[in-house]
Amino acid sequence: MLRWQQAVDRFSKGIAVLTAILMLLMLVNIFYDVVMRYFFRSSSIGMQELEWHLFAAMFLLGIASTLQAEGHVRVDIIYDKLSARAQAWIDSLGVVFFLWPFCALVAWYGYDFALESYHLGETSGDPGGLSHRWIIKSMIPISAVCLAVSGLGMLLKNLIQLRNKA
């Protein structure tokens, strides 16, 4: 079980690296856009749209790596006063009864959302905007799956802790 948990954590850390790369790409994109706009009096709608596409992908994928790093907000007033065993139970039950059903719903409906965009050949409504809008829409179900996998890592970590404390 420990090897599985470590493999899932490596996956989540890989997502964190991808998120960092997306942030760097977004910064380069914004820098380019600012230089073009203020020094050359030129701008590109496609580059401006790419900014929010990169931001959306960065945010959506960052959710999974934040869960792995235990960076999400929780009600620490109660949680911190509990024993490690009780915290492990709360986290485990939260993954099974709240996180995974939420991820399943987002992945299910997000898949249909992206698929419909693909079949329609949806593009930007702005002239010069980006085509293939389904690519960014597909990040919704992809991020839900990544979050579910990170939840598996959290569950395995807590089950290992519960087994060792028994």
N, C-alpha and C positions, 0 to 999 in steps of 0.2 A: 504494500500500500504506500510505503514511503517513496518508492521509485516512481509510482504514478503521480504522487503529489509533486515531486521534484520536476517531473516532465511537464506537468501542467503549469508549474511556476515558471519554467523556462519559456513556455509558450507565452505566458502573460508578460514576461520580461521582454520577449521579442516584440510583442505588441507595443510595449513602452518605447522600444528603440524605433519602431516604425512611426510612432506618434511624434517622437523627437525629430525624426527626419522630415515628417510633414510640416512641423513647425518651422524648421529651417527653410524648407521650400516656400512656405507662406511668407516668411520674412524677406527672402530674396524677391519673391513676386511683388510684395508691397514696395520694397526699395526700388525695383525697376519701374513700377507704376508711378511712384512719386517723382523719380528722376525724369521720366518721360513727360509727365504732366507739367512740372515746374521749370524744367530746363529746355525742353524741346516743344512745349505747348502741344503735345500729342498724347492721346490716351486710347486705350483699347478696352472696349466693353468686355471682350473675352477674358482679358487679364484681370479685370475687376471682378468678374464672376468667378474666376479661378480662385481668387482670394477667399471668397466665402465657401467655395467647394472644399478647399484645403482646410479651412477652419472647421467646417462641419465634420470632415473625415477625422481630423485631429481630435475633436471633442468626442465623437462617437466611439472611436477606438480607445481613447484615453480612459473611458469609464471602466473597461476591463482591467487595465493595468493599475488603476487606482484601487480597485477592489482587492487585487492581489497584494498591493502595498498597504492595505488597510487604511486608506486615506479618506474613505467616505465618512460623512457626518453620521453620528449616532447619538442617542440620548445617553451621554456619559454620566449624568447625575445618578442614574440607577445602575447602569452597566458596570461602571468602575468599582462599585461597592460589592459586586458579586464575586464569588470564588471563580477561579480559572475554569473549573469544571462546569459551573452554571453558565459562564460566558460561552464555553464551547457548545453547550446544549442550545443556547439561544441562537448562536451563529448557524449551527447545523439546521435547526428547525426553520430559521429564516431563509436559508438557501433553498430547502426543499419546498416549503409552503408559500414563499413569497417571491424569491428571486427567480427560480426556474419557471413557475407559471407565467410570471411577467415576461421573461425572455421568450417563452414559447409564443405568447400572444404577439409580441412585437415582431418576432421572426416570421410568424405566419402571415400577419397582415402586411408587414413590410415587404415580404416576398411578392405578394400580389400587387402591391403598390409599385414596386420596381418593374415587375413583369409587364404590367399594364403600360408603363412608360416606355418600355422596350418595344412592345407591339405597336404602340402608337407612333413610334419614332419621334418621341417628344424632344424638342429642342428649346433653346431659350426664346423668350418672346421678344427680346431686344435684337435689333439688327447688329450683326457682328458678335453676337453672344455665342456661347458654347453649344455645340450639338451633343447628342448622346446624354441627355439628362438622366437616363436610367442608371448611369454609372454612379452618380452621387446618391441617387435614391436607393441603390443596392447596398449602400453602406449601412442603412438602417437594419436590415436583417443580418448582415455580416457582423455588425457590432453586437447585436443581441446574442448571436452564437458565441462570439468571443467572450461576452459577459457570462454566459452560461458555463463556458469552459473554466473561466476564472472562479466561478462559483463552485465548480467541482473541486478545484484546488483548495478552496477555503473549506469545503466540506471534508475532504480527505485530511487536511491538517487538523481539523477539530476532532475527527474520528480517531486519528492517531493519538491525539492528546487525551481523549476520553479513554481509550484502550490502555494507555500507559498509566493513567491515574487510577484505574480500577483496582 
